């Protein structure tokens, strides 16, 4: 693996975790399930400043998901194609067993 691939994979991991957190911190949209569960009405007096935070998280979720998909495609394109090389799985197991036998 080269340095660029490792950096992209680290960024992919960070964006993925940030997306999960952004989705978890968003407030629900309400709807029928909120009404059945006893949610409050959406009146003018019930509105608060969290609407701004929720819209910011919503924008981050959209932009972050686009970045996530692009990074996944980039990682897929730059990774080596192990299926078409002479380095087969059997060679890997052979190296692992040789390493294990050298340990003791």
C-alpha positions as CSV (number, residue, x, y, z in Angstrom):
1,X,0.0,0.0,0.0
2,X,1.3,3.4,-0.8
3,X,0.9,6.5,1.3
4,X,-1.9,8.0,-0.8
5,X,-4.0,4.9,-0.3
6,X,-3.5,4.9,3.4
7,X,-4.4,8.6,3.7
8,X,-7.5,8.1,1.7
9,X,-8.6,5.2,3.8
10,X,-8.0,7.1,7.0
11,X,-10.1,10.0,5.6
12,X,-12.8,7.5,4.6
13,X,-12.9,6.1,8.1
14,X,-13.1,9.6,9.7
15,X,-15.9,10.7,7.2
16,X,-17.8,7.5,7.9
17,X,-17.7,8.0,11.7
18,X,-18.7,11.6,11.3
19,X,-21.6,10.6,9.2
20,X,-22.8,8.2,11.8
21,X,-22.6,10.8,14.5
22,X,-24.3,13.5,12.4
23,X,-27.2,11.2,11.7
24,X,-27.5,10.2,15.3
25,X,-27.6,13.8,16.5
26,X,-30.3,14.9,14.1
27,X,-33.8,15.4,15.4
28,X,-36.6,13.3,14.0
29,X,-38.8,14.8,11.3
30,X,-41.9,14.0,13.3
31,X,-44.7,12.5,11.3
32,X,-47.1,9.8,12.2
33,X,-44.7,7.8,14.4
34,X,-44.0,10.9,16.5
35,X,-47.7,11.6,16.9
36,X,-48.4,8.0,18.0
37,X,-45.5,8.1,20.5
38,X,-46.9,11.2,22.0
39,X,-44.7,13.8,20.4
40,X,-45.5,17.5,20.8
41,X,-47.2,19.7,18.3
42,X,-45.2,21.8,15.9
43,X,-46.4,25.3,16.8
44,X,-44.7,28.6,16.7
45,X,-44.1,28.6,20.5
46,X,-42.5,25.1,20.3
47,X,-39.8,26.1,17.8
48,X,-36.3,26.7,19.1
49,X,-32.8,27.3,18.0
50,X,-32.1,23.6,17.4
51,X,-33.7,24.0,13.9
52,X,-30.5,25.7,12.8
53,X,-28.3,22.9,14.2
54,X,-30.5,20.3,12.6
55,X,-30.3,22.0,9.2
56,X,-26.5,22.2,9.6
57,X,-26.3,18.5,10.4
58,X,-28.6,17.8,7.5
59,X,-26.3,19.7,5.1
60,X,-23.3,18.0,6.5
61,X,-25.0,14.6,6.1
62,X,-25.6,15.3,2.4
63,X,-22.1,16.6,1.7
64,X,-20.5,14.0,3.8
65,X,-22.3,11.2,2.1
66,X,-21.3,12.5,-1.3
67,X,-17.6,12.7,-0.2
68,X,-17.9,9.2,1.3
69,X,-19.2,7.7,-2.0
70,X,-16.5,9.4,-4.0
71,X,-13.8,8.2,-1.6
72,X,-15.1,4.6,-1.8
73,X,-14.9,4.7,-5.6
74,X,-11.4,6.2,-5.5
75,X,-10.2,3.4,-3.1
76,X,-11.8,0.8,-5.3
77,X,-10.1,2.2,-8.4
78,X,-6.6,2.6,-6.9
79,X,-6.5,-0.7,-5.1
80,X,-4.4,-3.4,-6.8
81,X,-6.2,-6.2,-8.5
82,X,-5.2,-9.3,-6.7
83,X,-7.3,-11.7,-8.8
84,X,-5.2,-11.1,-11.9
85,X,-1.7,-11.3,-10.3
86,X,0.5,-14.3,-9.8
87,X,0.5,-13.7,-6.1
88,X,-2.3,-16.2,-5.2
89,X,-4.0,-17.0,-1.9
90,X,-2.0,-20.2,-1.6
91,X,1.2,-18.2,-1.6
92,X,-0.1,-16.1,1.2
93,X,-1.0,-19.2,3.4
94,X,2.4,-20.6,2.6
95,X,4.1,-17.5,3.8
96,X,2.0,-17.4,7.0
97,X,2.7,-21.0,7.8
98,X,6.5,-20.5,7.2
99,X,6.4,-17.5,9.5
100,X,4.5,-19.4,12.2
101,X,6.9,-22.3,12.0
102,X,9.8,-20.0,12.3
103,X,8.4,-18.6,15.6
104,X,8.6,-21.8,17.4
